[in-house]
Amino acid sequence: MDGNCTDEYTDVKVEWAVPPVKDDSRLLLVVTNTGTEPCTLRTHPVLRPKDGHGRLVGVFMNSGPQAEVTLAPGKEAYAGLLLRQSSKDVSTLVKDMALAPHGQSPDSPTGEGVLLEMPKGGVYVDDTARVTYWNSSSEAAVTPLFAR
């Protein structure tokens, strides 16, 4: 094994970054190492909304951590997801997002990826959707979501 976090030994949850009554455009992805060995998250989540458009969610380029995130068994890492910057009226309802394998080392397979179910039966996403790099701190992961 090359140290990448694989689908087989990780669990990913989707949570609200802030209570949805205030703002339902910001989510927090939480990945947990369920294996018995440390593993490494090298870049950012590669997300594809299941909305029929086939596009990938963009990346907050300035959100990279100081180093790759290594997860000890049972530990978590986080990524922030800004779903849209416009109103729901011009956004698409998305019930699921495909998350590509976590390792992100292009020459090594890390699994098939997973389908993430969005909260509350779906979220509204537009073309401005962005995700942060994986981070060991949830606060650092969501900070770019509020910098406009």
PAVEXGU-115454 format. One record per residue (C-alpha): residue in three letters; residue number from 1; x, y, z. Coordinates in steps of 0.25 Angstrom, whole numbers, plus 2048, in hexadecimal, padded with zeros to 3 digits. Layout:
ALA NUM X Y Z
...
This chain:
MET 1 800 800 800
ASP 2 805 80E 7FC
GLY 3 7FF 815 809
ASN 4 7F3 81B 801
CYS 5 7E6 81A 808
THR 6 7DD 810 801
ASP 7 7CE 80F 800
GLU 8 7CF 801 807
TYR 9 7D5 808 814
THR 10 7CE 815 814
ASP 11 7C0 81A 818
VAL 12 7BB 828 812
LYS 13 7AF 830 818
VAL 14 7A9 83C 814
GLU 15 7A5 847 81E
TRP 16 7A0 855 81E
ALA 17 7AB 85F 820
VAL 18 7A1 868 827
PRO 19 793 866 82B
PRO 20 78B 865 81E
VAL 21 780 86F 823
LYS 22 78B 879 822
ASP 23 792 874 815
ASP 24 790 868 80D
SER 25 79B 86A 803
ARG 26 7A7 866 80C
LEU 27 7AA 857 80F
LEU 28 7B5 850 817
LEU 29 7BB 843 812
VAL 30 7C0 83A 81D
VAL 31 7C9 82E 819
THR 32 7CD 824 824
ASN 33 7D8 81A 823
THR 34 7D1 80D 827
GLY 35 7DE 804 824
THR 36 7E9 800 82D
GLU 37 7F4 807 826
PRO 38 7F6 816 824
CYS 39 7F3 81B 816
THR 40 7F5 828 80E
LEU 41 7EB 832 807
ARG 42 7F4 839 7FD
THR 43 7EB 844 7F7
HIS 44 7DC 847 7F7
PRO 45 7CF 83F 7F5
VAL 46 7CC 83D 7E7
LEU 47 7BD 83F 7E6
ARG 48 7B3 83D 7DB
PRO 49 7A4 842 7DE
LYS 50 79A 838 7D8
ASP 51 793 842 7D1
GLY 52 794 83D 7C2
HIS 53 79F 848 7BF
GLY 54 7AB 83F 7C1
ARG 55 7B3 84A 7C6
LEU 56 7BD 84A 7D2
VAL 57 7BC 853 7DE
GLY 58 7C7 85E 7DD
VAL 59 7D2 860 7E8
PHE 60 7D5 86B 7F1
MET 61 7E4 86C 7ED
ASN 62 7E8 874 7F9
SER 63 7E3 86A 802
GLY 64 7EE 860 802
PRO 65 7F3 85C 80F
GLN 66 802 85E 813
ALA 67 804 84F 811
GLU 68 7FD 842 80D
VAL 69 7F3 83D 817
THR 70 7F7 830 81D
LEU 71 7EC 829 825
ALA 72 7EF 820 831
PRO 73 7E5 814 832
GLY 74 7D8 81A 838
LYS 75 7DC 829 834
GLU 76 7D4 832 82B
ALA 77 7D7 83D 821
TYR 78 7CE 847 81B
ALA 79 7CB 84F 80E
GLY 80 7C1 85A 80C
LEU 81 7B7 85B 801
LEU 82 7B1 868 7FC
LEU 83 7A5 863 7F4
ARG 84 7A1 870 7ED
GLN 85 7A3 87F 7ED
SER 86 795 883 7E7
SER 87 787 880 7EB
LYS 88 780 872 7EB
ASP 89 778 877 7DF
VAL 90 783 876 7D5
SER 91 789 86A 7DC
THR 92 788 85B 7DA
LEU 93 782 852 7E4
VAL 94 78D 847 7E7
LYS 95 78A 83A 7EF
ASP 96 797 833 7EE
MET 97 7A5 837 7EB
ALA 98 7B0 82D 7E6
LEU 99 7BD 82E 7EE
ALA 100 7C9 828 7E6
PRO 101 7D3 81F 7EE
HIS 102 7DA 827 7F9
GLY 103 7E9 825 7F7
GLN 104 7E9 82D 7EA
SER 105 7F7 828 7E6
PRO 106 7F3 826 7D7
ASP 107 7FC 81A 7D5
SER 108 7F6 811 7E0
PRO 109 7E8 80C 7E1
THR 110 7E1 80F 7EF
GLY 111 7D4 809 7EC
GLU 112 7C7 80C 7E4
GLY 113 7C3 819 7EC
VAL 114 7B6 81A 7F4
LEU 115 7A8 821 7F2
LEU 116 7A6 82B 7FC
GLU 117 797 82E 800
MET 118 794 83C 802
PRO 119 78D 841 80E
LYS 120 77E 844 80F
GLY 121 77B 83C 802
GLY 122 784 845 7F9
VAL 123 78B 853 7F8
TYR 124 78B 85E 7EE
VAL 125 798 85F 7E6
ASP 126 79D 868 7DB
ASP 127 7A9 86A 7D2
THR 128 7B0 872 7DD
ALA 129 7B1 866 7E6
ARG 130 7BF 864 7ED
VAL 131 7C5 85A 7F6
THR 132 7D2 85C 7FF
TYR 133 7DE 853 800
TRP 134 7DD 849 80B
ASN 135 7E1 84F 819
SER 136 7E4 849 827
SER 137 7DC 855 82D
SER 138 7CD 857 82A
GLU 139 7CE 866 82D
ALA 140 7D9 867 822
ALA 141 7D1 85F 818
VAL 142 7C5 868 819
THR 143 7CC 875 81A
PRO 144 7CD 877 80B
LEU 145 7BD 875 80A
PHE 146 7BB 882 811
ALA 147 7C6 88B 809
ARG 148 7BF 891 7FE
